[in-house]
Amino acid sequence: MKRKQKAKSSPKKIFIIATLAILVWIFIFYLYTTYQQIEINPSNYEASKTQSTIKEETVEKVEEESKNVADIIEETTKKVVGISKLKNAGNSILSKSTESELGLGTGMIVTEDGYILSNEHVTGEKYSKCYITLENGNSYDGTVMWSDSGLDLSITKINAKNLEYVTFGDSSQIRVGETVYAIR
């Protein structure tokens, strides 16, 4: 009986093996004909030297750029002012005043006749008084002429003339990735 079952299953096995062999042969033939048509050009695989878009860095260029940045920062700090809501906080570092009462911070001179841009939390609300100290040590009483708590910005006026003031750049020329310096 066992011999009859083996004899019956042999034609099925042969058919399955033959079918698989034909499918494998068709697949190999397809790969061969597909990849035989690909042209390999050795010049596509040769290394070549290209011109870099990045300018050449040298020690001299880095030092020069560093001096330029230092000059700009030095020039700009002359236009930054210190601001306080208290005229004379005394000599003690142990003050009972809160940070919002002290209103310590900075601003920048934006016109030669004494308009200063700062934050409202530093200067206070419109028509409030604050005290401005210039980089050269001169102090002035300031009056907040405009403020916006939503933007946290204010403009304060001091009675001074011929002040050095910041110049604003063109915001349409700003690019992502440029270096920025914060002066406080």
C-alpha positions in Angstrom: 0.0 0.0 0.0 2.8 2.3 0.8 4.3 1.9 -2.7 1.0 2.9 -4.3 0.8 6.2 -2.3 4.4 7.0 -3.2 3.7 6.3 -6.9 0.7 8.6 -6.8 2.5 11.5 -5.1 5.5 11.3 -7.5 3.8 13.0 -10.5 2.5 15.8 -8.2 6.0 16.4 -6.8 7.5 16.4 -10.3 4.9 18.9 -11.5 5.5 21.2 -8.5 9.3 21.0 -8.9 9.0 21.6 -12.6 6.7 24.6 -12.1 9.1 26.1 -9.5 12.1 25.6 -11.8 10.3 27.3 -14.7 9.3 30.3 -12.4 12.9 30.6 -11.2 14.2 30.4 -14.8 11.7 33.1 -15.9 12.8 35.4 -12.9 16.5 34.9 -13.7 15.9 35.6 -17.4 14.0 38.8 -16.5 16.8 40.0 -14.3 19.4 39.2 -16.9 17.6 41.0 -19.7 16.8 44.0 -17.5 20.3 44.6 -16.2 22.0 43.7 -19.5 20.6 46.9 -20.9 22.2 49.2 -18.3 25.2 51.0 -19.6 28.0 51.6 -17.2 30.0 54.6 -18.0 33.4 54.7 -16.1 33.4 58.5 -16.1 30.3 58.5 -13.8 32.3 56.7 -11.2 35.5 58.8 -11.3 36.2 61.1 -8.5 36.6 64.7 -9.4 37.6 67.8 -7.5 34.9 70.5 -7.4 35.1 74.2 -6.3 33.7 74.6 -2.8 31.0 77.3 -2.3 32.5 78.0 1.2 35.2 80.6 1.3 38.6 79.6 2.4 39.2 80.0 6.1 42.5 81.2 7.2 43.7 82.3 10.6 44.1 85.8 9.3 40.5 85.9 8.0 39.1 84.6 11.3 41.1 87.1 13.3 40.0 90.0 11.0 36.3 88.9 11.3 36.7 88.7 15.0 38.1 92.2 15.2 35.2 93.5 13.0 32.6 91.8 15.3 34.4 93.2 18.4 34.4 96.7 16.8 30.7 96.5 16.1 29.9 95.3 19.6 32.0 98.0 21.2 30.3 100.7 19.1 26.8 99.3 19.8 27.3 99.1 23.6 27.7 102.9 23.6 24.0 103.0 22.5 22.7 100.7 25.2 21.4 102.2 28.5 20.7 100.9 31.9 17.2 101.4 33.3 15.7 101.3 36.8 12.4 102.3 38.3 14.2 103.3 41.5 16.4 106.4 41.4 18.7 105.3 44.2 18.4 101.8 45.3 21.1 102.3 48.0 24.3 100.4 48.4 22.8 97.2 49.9 22.5 94.2 47.8 19.7 93.0 50.2 16.7 94.9 48.9 13.2 94.2 50.0 11.9 95.4 46.6 10.6 92.9 44.1 12.0 92.6 40.7 9.0 94.3 39.1 9.4 97.2 41.5 13.0 97.6 40.7 12.5 97.4 37.0 16.1 96.7 36.3 17.1 96.2 32.7 18.4 97.7 29.5 17.2 99.6 26.5 18.7 101.1 23.4 18.8 104.7 22.2 16.9 105.0 18.9 17.1 108.7 18.2 19.7 111.4 18.9 17.2 113.5 20.9 16.7 110.8 23.6 14.0 108.2 22.7 14.8 104.8 24.1 13.3 101.5 23.2 13.0 98.9 26.0 10.6 96.5 27.6 7.5 97.6 29.5 8.3 95.3 32.4 11.5 97.3 32.8 10.3 100.9 32.4 6.7 100.6 33.6 3.4 101.7 32.0 2.8 104.9 29.9 3.6 108.1 31.7 5.5 106.4 34.5 8.9 107.5 35.5 12.2 105.6 35.3 15.8 106.4 35.5 18.3 106.0 32.7 22.0 105.6 32.9 24.1 106.0 29.8 27.2 104.0 29.0 29.3 107.0 29.9 27.8 107.2 33.4 25.4 110.1 32.9 22.0 109.6 34.4 18.6 111.0 33.3 15.1 111.0 34.5 12.9 109.3 31.9 9.2 109.4 31.1 7.5 106.4 29.4 5.8 107.9 26.3 4.3 104.7 24.9 4.0 101.1 26.2 2.2 97.9 25.2 2.0 95.1 27.7 1.0 92.6 25.1 4.2 93.2 23.2 6.2 94.0 26.4 7.7 97.1 24.6 8.0 100.7 25.6 9.5 104.0 24.4 11.0 106.3 27.0 12.1 109.9 26.5 15.0 111.5 28.3 16.0 115.2 27.9 19.3 114.8 26.1 20.6 115.8 22.7 23.3 114.6 20.3 23.1 111.0 21.5 24.6 108.1 19.6 21.8 105.9 18.5 21.4 102.4 17.0 20.6 102.0 13.3 18.2 99.3 12.4 19.0 96.8 9.6 16.7 95.6 6.8 14.7 92.7 8.1 14.1 91.4 4.6 17.8 90.6 4.3 17.9 88.3 7.4 18.6 84.7 6.7 18.2 81.6 8.9 21.5 80.6 10.4 23.1 84.0 10.6 25.0 84.9 13.8 23.2 87.1 16.3 24.7 88.9 19.3 22.6 90.0 22.3 24.0 93.0 24.3 22.7 93.6 27.7 
